[in-house]
Amino acid sequence: MTMTGGGSVVILFIFLVVLQFYWIVQSVSHETIDVSLIAPDTRESKERINTTNNPPLKQDKTYRHYNHILLPANSCTEEQRSAIYTQLKMSNGEVNGFTCQDTDWLNSFFEEEGDIGSETFVGISVGCNKGTDAISTARMGMLNFTYDVATWKGALGLQEYYCPPQKQGNLNFPPRKGEMHCIEPTLGTYQAVLDASIELRLDAAEFVVSHAAIASRDGNVEFPNPRAGVESCGIHGCQGGTSASSLVNVSMYSLDSYVEKFVQSKGPINILNIDAEGWDFDVIFGASSVLDRTYYLEFEYHIQGLFLSTFFLGVFSNIQILSIAYDGTGKWVDFHLLDAVRLLDGKGNLVMSESFYGDCTVLFLSSLWPFPHSVKTGFTCYWTSSTHLWRITECYFDVYETWHGWSNVACVHRSYSILAKRMEDRFISTLT
């Protein structure tokens, strides 16, 4: 019996699918231990322990989303597209109608769901500024009355707010442990936030105030030093006529590096908020492993222009795609919203597998369904305004390729199914 070239390919394909299925079963099973990871002198005793009625031993591993069980986001219907077009007043190459957001879909989730997908809470605010949203997030995530926005504003003593602080939710469950990281590069604002946290006697291991800049690589950066509370300064400088009397040398980290160095929990990152004054996409670039464990992400989008260059993009493992050179002018203008949204959705990108065939690393297209583990993300993203959501993922419009107005984007990982459904339901109700 002879085998044609096509037949050989089919058999190889089936073999790889079976092998991938075997890997999936092994990766989601919590009832066994990989004894090869145990020192030889203790391996036999560990195997005996697992055969008793004792609970299985757990290894201290960092949480990762199981992306292979995810389905792609549904495409919008023509009726939905028509409603989005009308509500966002898309005309003459513009998108209009955005106001400061009020994420009540997030508040209601934490008010009504005792199980948030993790035993402890982790929140990260990049570009924390005055810390009011970080305080509100800490209160919501850790169910702790100590974190109160009105009390915080009184201790902080700063009055300038571009958007008013968001409403605080009710605390309906017992407190949970956690950590909230407030990362602020502006020296004066950082010092004011740190002083307020000390005055209110907030637990420094629980509410972590960090003086650092977050971008797509590690290093140092000369950061503007305006008066405390100014919100319009970024790595590129200050906007809107705001002046900075001096520059301060600030430690700069990729988000991956920061989390590895300073975040204690190995569990999911429940909320990641990015407000980097035009450098939000750069922060995402340096967030490979962070995105692999993030449930909910917010970032700001607006015109603040960017110099394009080359580097290693971290969102997908082992792939050189593109990057940014830090010449002090980093902004959104050379990128488009859809670049970020499609990247987060994880569709249509060339990605590398994680060497799950032993020493052999195999390259696949993420769109090849038999190998969905190759896809490293799986977020559905929405425009936000007040209490409204308009889906962007699989609801694309040509105007998004050129428009660079101020707006906020909220993304939920599709593995976080309860919140993902709540946000999709809010999108549907927004259209009616």
Helices and strands as residue ranges (DSSP letters): H 5-28, G 35-37, H 40-50, G 67-69, H 78-87, H 104-112, E 121-126, H 132-142, H 149-156, E 178-183, H 187-199, E 207-210, E 213-215, E 219-224, E 233-234, E 237-238, E 247-254, H 255-262, E 269-274, H 280-285, H 288-291, E 294-301, E 308-309, E 323-324, H 337-345, E 350-352, E 363-365, G 372-374, E 379-385, E 388-391, G 398-401, E 407-413, H 417-431
